[in-house]
Amino acid sequence: MMILVWFVVCIIFFLVQIILGNSGHALEVFALLTAIALFLISKLKKKIRIRNE
């Protein structure tokens, strides 16, 4: 699961860097998108765990 999180964070960082570059808001957008992605991964993990039980 940690590898999935690492890949997602790297992809988000890459996309934000391409789109916003050195903009002052790049860090805020990166933090927001990462938080949303981690939340969704957490929900997915719980959903898979419930199905397996």
Rosetta silent file (secondary structure, phi, psi, omega in degrees, C-alpha in Angstrom):
SEQUENCE: MMILVWFVVCIIFFLVQIILGNSGHALEVFALLTAIALFLISKLKKKIRIRNE
SCORE:     score description
SCORE:     0.000 S_00000001
   1 L     0.000  -34.204 -179.475    0.000    0.000    0.000 S_00000001
   2 H   -65.977  -33.150  178.477    2.897    2.362    0.719 S_00000001
   3 H   -66.562  -39.576  176.141    4.176    1.911   -2.830 S_00000001
   4 H   -60.626  -46.426  179.155    0.762    2.954   -4.162 S_00000001
   5 H   -61.237  -43.790 -179.069    0.796    6.060   -1.961 S_00000001
   6 H   -62.233  -44.283  178.421    4.345    6.886   -3.068 S_00000001
   7 H   -62.988  -43.552 -179.503    3.448    6.564   -6.762 S_00000001
   8 H   -62.225  -44.835  179.750    0.324    8.691   -6.354 S_00000001
   9 H   -63.902  -41.367  178.741    2.227   11.453   -4.546 S_00000001
  10 H   -64.309  -41.456  179.008    4.972   11.435   -7.182 S_00000001
  11 H   -65.854  -43.001  177.907    2.455   11.637  -10.023 S_00000001
  12 H   -61.897  -44.022  179.382    0.582   14.488   -8.330 S_00000001
  13 H   -60.544  -44.350  179.853    3.856   16.350   -7.753 S_00000001
  14 H   -60.666  -46.390 -178.665    4.857   15.876  -11.396 S_00000001
  15 H   -65.763  -42.946  178.844    1.509   17.126  -12.717 S_00000001
  16 H   -64.283  -39.848  179.945    1.431   20.157  -10.411 S_00000001
  17 H   -64.595  -39.152  178.763    5.009   21.018  -11.362 S_00000001
  18 H   -68.354  -46.077 -174.105    4.164   20.848  -15.084 S_00000001
  19 H   -73.638  -48.224 -173.732    0.939   22.836  -14.801 S_00000001
  20 H   -99.513  -20.943  179.063    1.908   25.496  -12.249 S_00000001
  21 L    62.121 -127.665 -178.622    5.700   25.457  -12.440 S_00000001
  22 L   -96.962   27.844  178.221    7.234   27.860   -9.932 S_00000001
  23 L   -63.533  153.763  179.278    3.957   29.569   -9.132 S_00000001
  24 L   -68.422  -19.097 -177.386    3.431   30.652   -5.548 S_00000001
  25 L   -98.274    2.515 -177.265    0.364   28.454   -5.281 S_00000001
  26 H   -62.004  -40.156 -178.767    1.973   25.214   -6.471 S_00000001
  27 H   -67.014  -40.412  178.471    2.696   24.020   -2.944 S_00000001
  28 H   -65.200  -42.167  178.574   -0.870   24.665   -1.776 S_00000001
  29 H   -65.407  -42.536  177.606   -2.345   22.853   -4.779 S_00000001
  30 H   -60.111  -45.475 -179.752    0.061   19.948   -4.275 S_00000001
  31 H   -63.720  -42.082 -179.876   -0.878   19.687   -0.573 S_00000001
  32 H   -65.738  -47.322 -179.846   -4.607   19.808   -1.326 S_00000001
  33 H   -65.059  -37.260  178.162   -4.462   17.215   -4.101 S_00000001
  34 H   -65.971  -41.953  178.276   -2.260   14.930   -2.001 S_00000001
  35 H   -62.090  -42.710  178.546   -4.661   15.143    0.939 S_00000001
  36 H   -64.368  -43.501 -179.786   -7.609   14.290   -1.308 S_00000001
  37 H   -63.928  -42.750  178.979   -5.727   11.373   -2.876 S_00000001
  38 H   -65.391  -37.015  176.344   -4.683    9.974    0.519 S_00000001
  39 H   -62.405  -45.057 -179.818   -8.274   10.268    1.743 S_00000001
  40 H   -67.060  -37.559  176.403   -9.550    8.361   -1.292 S_00000001
  41 H   -64.122  -39.886  178.035   -6.876    5.677   -0.912 S_00000001
  42 H   -62.840  -44.131  178.345   -7.877    5.289    2.738 S_00000001
  43 H   -62.549  -42.486  179.174  -11.549    4.912    1.776 S_00000001
  44 H   -62.992  -41.502  179.765  -10.621    2.353   -0.896 S_00000001
  45 H   -62.841  -42.441  178.517   -8.501    0.403    1.573 S_00000001
  46 H   -66.059  -38.878 -179.942  -11.371    0.254    4.088 S_00000001
  47 H   -64.828  -41.892  178.506  -13.812   -0.794    1.367 S_00000001
  48 H   -66.237  -39.749 -179.767  -11.542   -3.633    0.242 S_00000001
  49 H   -64.617  -38.215  179.648  -11.010   -4.737    3.852 S_00000001
  50 H   -67.241  -40.341  178.980  -14.793   -4.895    4.464 S_00000001
  51 H   -63.392  -35.315 -176.682  -15.324   -6.996    1.317 S_00000001
  52 H   -75.995  -15.896 -178.439  -12.673   -9.505    2.362 S_00000001
  53 L   -88.389    0.000    0.000  -14.274  -10.142    5.752 S_00000001
